[in-house]
Amino acid sequence: MCGIIGYWNTKKESFKILFESLKKLEYRGYDSFGFATLFNNQLFLTKQTGKVSEAKCEASPGTLGIAHTRWATHGKVNEKNTHPHTDCAGKIAVVHNGIIENFQELKLQLEKNHLFLSETDTEVIPHLIENYLKKGMNLKQAIIKTGTLLKGRNAFVVLNSDTKEIIAFRNGSPLIVGIKKDNGCSEVFIASDIQAFLDKTKNVMYLDDNEIVIVKEIPEFYDVKTGVQIQKRIIKIELDVESAEKGDYSHYMLKEIMEQKKTLTRVINQDSKELMHVAQKINNAKGIFFIGCGTAARVCHTAEYIFSIVANKHVNFVPASEFENYKHFLVPETLVIAISQSGETADVLDALKIAKKRGSKIISIVNTPNSSVTTIADFNFLINAGPEKAVASTKATTAQIVIVMLLAYACAGKLIEGNRILVDVAGKVNDMLNPRYNQHIKNLAKKIYQNQNIFIIGRGINYPMALESAIKIIEVSYIHAQGFAGGELKHGPIAMIEKNTPVIALVANDELKNEIISNAIEVKSRGAYVIGIAPENNEVFDYWIKTPDVSEVVSSIVNLIPIQLLSYYLGTFRGHNVDYPRSLAKSVTVK
Ligand code: M6R
């Protein structure tokens, strides 16, 4: 959450470049944004509430600058709390991503001699640096001293007007350096995500935890614990700019849903030796835990069903934020499988720390290469879905399910069969995503978008998918939605059903089909408007969305596609910017 950037060069004006780069980080937070540039030894600050992509700003001068797009944690959304924050003398500007868990005690001390202007935790950083500079430290030393005092996951970039330096510190939140050399002009970026400068350079250097970098023509990296300089390699990354752009689509969310035509085929293409190697580890493990948050947690929940059906194997699902309660069961032979699109989710990282401490082995299923999760894990499966920018996860979700399925089939010694089934489903999803299908779902959205409540029911593997459906609908349409196991309805939730309440039944052509249809009949007799997402029509359905006739496990993928589209259209009919739902951010890097 929060996107931060620093930009160094000697010739070009930085503001415009920072402004464009910041727009690319907007998915990380979009409550407010700000810039600090340096000209003639003076800092120029620009701050506004709202989205940078919708803003018009007067450029400030200077070739060095830092910028921030905010997802508010400490303090209301207003200009006062917008980054960059400065020291008392207005010489040190700071942009920050993370939460300083001990900021109250630090602030209490600092307030004796420093004037605080905001309610943020961030503001302690410039004041601490100011203190250490006064004590005779140089900027690098002052930043190391300050950074190591902060508790929690943090990354910050500092611009100092006296020394004309940009220095960044990382401990727990991502920062990547980008380097460009062109016609004698050197440019250096430091940002929370490659996306910020992908259109400028693909040459990057990764900053690791407990490191700082002095951002200059040849960036200098230092270990904050030893103070020793570290040599880093320049890595050329493969991502192309188009994959991170909206193209002709009105929203990233729709683009990313449609991209499943390709992403499913791509993700199946995993190294079978690696799958078999990890499958062997799963088969020999003493306890297997799938952990993740939000939608990724729903995929983990689905894994329980997939492994049970395909490999006759029990695996546990735990939301990453609850994982600490299970630490007593972790031994070195335990396997923890973390699923995360971003690879930066704070709760997942904390859970992995616990697993590491107990000596357990970690496997990751992630979308973002070189993210924090991948550096902790012992083995990584990359889902290769390309950048997912809409806050609502779609193409990453189905790709994650594919990896889980491949692992389950590998554990069962049926990897070739699993591959065949998945290639078949990728083709079927490709057929589903056509304009007529989209229109059919759009028509449904038009009928129900004014409703206050939507319920989704499923049995077996479609139970976690019902839960995931609710997340999708809620986050982009703000309609109250809840998913239930079909059998649970009559134990309480059915009381909510009244005339015309939409109830979506996720149906697979499996043994549970008759039971979920019975549940649909129960709600229909209480007035519900029943929407069937099913391979066959049924008289209980008031509206039918056809899905390909596939096996129970694979129904988790094909049933999600119409739900993603429905959520998208519900959100747009209700007039929301579905890519940037209120109060949310793409990567949840705070606890
Ligand atoms: O990056 P991650 O997969 O770790 O993110 C986990 C959740 O924050 C994420 O899935 C969230 O629930 C999405 N907005 C759901 O669409």
Residues whose N, C-alpha, C, O or C-beta is under 5 A from the ligand:
A	BS01	M6R	C293 G294 T295 A296 I339 S340 Q341 S342 G343 T345 V391 A392 S393 K586 V588
